Amino acid sequence: MVYNAQLGLLLADTCLLAVYSLLFGFEIFVMVRYLYPLRIKSPYIISFYIFLTVLMLSSIIELFLRLILAQTGYYIAKTDHVTASEVCQHLQALSYILLGFVISATMFQLSCSLALVLNIIDIKEANGRKVSFNLCVGVIGIVCSVGGYYETAYDRYAQKQHLIYETLGLLVLCLIYFSTCVDLYRKLRIFVLEETKVESRLVQLQFLIFFIAYGSKVVTLMYWIKNPPEERHQMESFLINSDLMNIVWIVLPVLFLLCMQIRSFRKMKLEMTQFLTGVEENEALDHPEEQQQKQKLSSPVNSQGDEQ
């Protein structure tokens, strides 16, 4: 039986497109169900959902173009113009790296807050560290964006696919992300509360998931840099492997982060409900006569008795 690479690519693209669509729908559900009702204004959470939306849309559009128009974002056949699939491919790579930087910045903010609670640093030093980290991440993100643009232009000129800027960006991301994750885990271990024990286990699980995701992606990119595909059947093999590995690179990490955010949003919603309930109880204790009058007016039986 002869292996049909085109059929394998079609099946892999179709399955991955369905998975991406479900994951994007789950993201929309989280935004509508929790993010908007809770009026979340954190720039880190908002940036997370912006980059995640760009990542999902660019991935879905690229797969759709590959299935319908047989376009790929790689330079096998010479073309005189930039295709939509090429744009989606580079948007996907860039948003993936920037999303990792946002996650790292969020964990660093939490780590600084824990250090402040533990009296390791004062509030001035904590704010200074947060600003410095955000500036470094912002500069690295700009460098990755500019480097990706120039490499794209050079790839079009040379009719090759280098993947160098994506690999370097991932290596820098791994260094920042895993060092921040280890620092956060060490601070969570200091607390003896049961809640922080659960959080430290979740951080361990997150470290493992992202270690597998980032590590396997870097190894794959370095392999294809050393052995670039030059023929159509090699490109189809590369795309099939990428589609299968995207489950590990994108789907599992994003699904884990969305589930963790749902857990945090539910706790936040419960705390807000308890706070509002406590405020109403305090108002009732401060003004018992007004509360009794409101209950009397709201009761239909009492109002009918008064009218009679």
N, C-alpha and C positions, 0 to 999 in steps of 0.2 A: 504494500500500500504506500503510495507516494504522498508525502506530506505537502499539503497545500498551504503555503504561508499566507496567501491572500485571505483564504477562508479563516485561518486562525486569527489573523488581524481583525477581520470583521467581527468574529465572535468576541474577542477581547475588548474591542472598542464598544460594542453594544452593551456588554455586561458592565463595563466601567462607566458608560454614559448613564445607565440606569442607577448605579450606585451613587454617582455624583448628583443626580437629580434628587434622589431620596435624601442625601446629606444636605443639599441646599434647601430642600423643603423643611428639614428639621431645624436648620439655622433660622429660617423665616419664622417658624413656630416659636422658637425661643425668643426672638426679637419681639414678636407680637404679644406673646403670653407673659413675658417677664420684663424685658428691657424697657419697652415703652410704658407699661402701667406703673412701673416703679420709678420712672423719671430718672433713669441712670444718666449722670452727666460726667462720669469719669472719662478723661481723654484716652486712657489706656484701653478701657473696654470698648469705647466708640471706635478707636483706631483698629482694635482687634476685629470687630465686625466689618469695618470697611475693607480691610485687606483680605479678610476671609471671603467676603462677597466678590471682590475682584478675582481672587483665586478660583472660586467655584465657577463664576461666569466664564472666565477665560478658558478654564479646563473643559467646560461643557461645550462652548462654542468651537473650540479646537477639535474635539471629538466629533461634533456634528459636521463640521466641514470635512473632516477626514472620511466620514462615512458617506456623506452625500456627494461631495465634490471631489473626493480623492485627493485633497490637498494635505500636504505635510509642511511643518515649519522647518524643514531641514533642506539643505541645498544639494540635492541630487541632480535635478534637471535645471539648467540655466533659465532664468526668467529675467525679464527687463523691469519688473515692477515688484513691489513688496506685496505679498499676499496677506490676507486676513489671518490665515493660520500661523504665519510667522510672527505677526504681532501678538496673537494670543499666546503663542509659545513663550515669548520673552516676557509678556505680562505675567504669565503663570510662574516663571522662574523668579522674577523680581518680587512679586507679591508673596511668594513662599518664604523668601529670605526676610523680607520686611515683617512678615507675620511673626517669624521667630524672634526678631529683635523686639517687637512689642511684647511678646510673652516674657522675654528676659527682663525687660524694663519693669513689667508688672511685678515679677517675683522680686526684683531688687527693691522696689518700693516697700513691699511687704517685709523684706529682710531688714531694711532700715527702720521700719516701724517697730519691729520686734526688738532690735538693738536699742531703740529709744526706751521701750518699756522695761528692758532689762538693765537700764542705766549704763550701758556700755558706751554710748555716745550721748551728747546733748542735742537739743533740738536744732541748734545752729549748724552743728557738724552734719546732722542727718539731712537737713535741707541742702547743704553744700554737696553732699555725696549724691543726692538725687539729681540735682541740677547738672553736676559733672557727668554722671552716667547718661542722662538724657541727651546731653550735647554730644558725647562720644558716639552714642547709638545713631543720633541724627546725622552726624558727619559720615559715619560708615555707610548709612543708608544712601546718602547722596552720592558717595563715591561708587557704590555698587550700581546705582542708577546710571550715572554718567559712564562708568566703565562698560556696562551692558550696552548702552547706546553706541559707543565707539566700536565695541567688538562686533555688534550687529552690522554696522557699516562696513567694517573690514571683512567680515564673513561674506557679505554680498559681493564685495570686490573680488575676493579670492575664490568664491564659490565653494567654501568649506564651512564646517561647523566645528568650532573650537571648544565651546562649553567651559572655557577657562574662568571667565568672570563668575559664572554660577558656582563652580567648584571652590574658588577662592572665597566667595561670599559665604558658602556653607561652612568652610573651615573656620572662618572668623566667627560665624554664628555658633558653631559647636564650642569654641573656646569660651565665648561670653555666656552662652546658655548653661553649660554644664558647671562652670565655676559658680554662677549665681545660684543654680539649683543646689549644689553642695553647701553653699553658705546658708541658704534658707533652711535646709534640713538640719544643719548643726544648731541653729538657733531654736528651731522647733523642739529639738531633743532636750533642751534645757528645761522647758516647762514640764510640770508633772501632771497637768490636767489631762483628762481623758480625751477631750476634744482635740488638743494639740497632738496627742498620740495618733489619732485618726488622720489628722492633717499630715503628719510626718510620713505615715504609711502611704498616703496618696501621693506625696512628693516623691517617695521612692518608686512607686509604680509609674509616675510620670517620667522620671529619669530613665527608667528602663525602656519605656515605649519610645521616647525621643532618641535614646542612644541607638536603638535598633534602626529607627527611621533615618536619622541623620547619617549614621555610620554606613548603612547600606547604600544610601544615595551617593555619598562621597566616593565610596569604592566603585560603584557603577559608573559614575561620571569619569573617574580617573581611568578606568578600563577603556571607556570609549574615546577618551582623549588620546590614549596610547594606540588604540586600534580603531580609528575612525571608519565608519561605514562608507564604502565607496560605490557599492552596487545596490540595486533595488532589493534583492533578497536579503542583503545584510541590513538594510534600513528596515525592512519589515520585521526581521528578527529583533532589532533594537526596539522598535515600537511595541512589539508584543511583550517583551521583557519589561519595558517601562510601564505598560498598562497593568501588568500583574503586580509590579512592585509599587505602583501608586496606592494600592490598598494599604501597604505598610508605610509609605512615605507621607500620605495625606489623610486617607480615610480614618484609620485607627487613631492617630494623634488628635485630629479635629473632633472626632466623636467623643474621645475621652475628655477633652477640654470643654466641650459643650455640656457634657453630663456634670462635670465639676462646677460649671457656672450655674446650671440649674439648681444644684445643691446649695450653692451660695445665695442665689436669688430667693429660694424658698425660705432659707433662714432669715434673710433680710425682710421678706414679706411678713414672716411670723413676728419678728421683732417690732416692725411697724404696727402690726395689729395689736400687739400687747401694749405698745406705747400709747396708741389712741384709746384703748380700753382704760388704761390707767388715768389718762387725762380726763375722760368722761367720769370716772369714779371720783376723782378729786374735785371736779366741778360739782358733782352731786353732794359731796360732803360739805363743800363750802357754801352752797346755796340749796339747802334741803327744801325750803318752801317753794322755790321755783320748780324744782324737780317734781315735787308732789303735784303742783298745778299742771305741769306738762303731762304727767301720767293721767291726771283726772280728765284733761281735755282730750287726750288720745284714746281714752276708753269709751266705746260707743254706749255701753250699758249705763255708765255714770252720766253721760250727757243726756240720754233719753230720760233718766230719772229726774235730772234737774229740770228738764223742760216740763215734765208732768207736774 
